[in-house]
């Protein structure tokens, strides 16, 4: 087994998904997720993409991500909107609740730790 993993989207089929219907606020967002790493200790890494829409989110996990393209707005309950654009990086900690709004189809790479 190699100790190097290149993020090669051609090596895996994306999973297609949508937010749970009771979480959708507006639009008809759809997700594509290329999960490239799934370690037995609860670590995941890959690429995620979403089309425009707005939905509620709640995090039990820790996530680092870097926006590769697009424009989204992340708003923590009781907080100010954070505009995310190409080149932005962020950490979401367990316990985060709020909304994710995709203004322009957004693609990010991510590392999630359960």
Secondary structure, 3 states (H helix, E strand, C coil): CCCCCCCCHHHCCCEEECCCHHHEEEECCCEEEEEEEEECCCEEEEEEEECCEEEEEECCCEEEEEEEEEEEEEEECCCCEEEEECCCEEEECCCCEEEEEEEEEEEEEEEEEC
